[in-house]
Amino acid sequence: MQICALCEEQAKKSRNGKPHDSLVKIDDPRIFKGKKPRGFEEQDYQCQTCNAKFTQSTDKNDLAWTLWRG
C-alpha cells in the first residue's frame, strides 16, 4: 500500500499530534469506560488523498496513531 507523505508523518506523531488536513473521521468514536482515570477513546480516520486508514487512541498503553495494514 502506497501512502502519501502526510500520512507517513502522521504515523510518527506523538500522543498530542492532530490529524493532518486530508484525514477525515470515519465511524463513531469507540468509548471504553473503566475506573477513573482508565477510560479512553478510539477514533478511526481515512485519508482523502491516499485512502490510508488510521486509528487514534487516547489510551496511554497504545500508540497514539496506528496505521491500518491491509
BELBELZI-V670461 format. One record per helix or strand of 2 or more residues. SS is the DSSP state (h for helix, s for strand). FROM is the first residue (numbers start at 1). TO is the last residue. If there is no record, write none. Layout:
SS/FROM/TO + SS/FROM/TO
This chain:
h/5/10 + s/23/32 + s/40/47 + s/53/57 + s/65/67
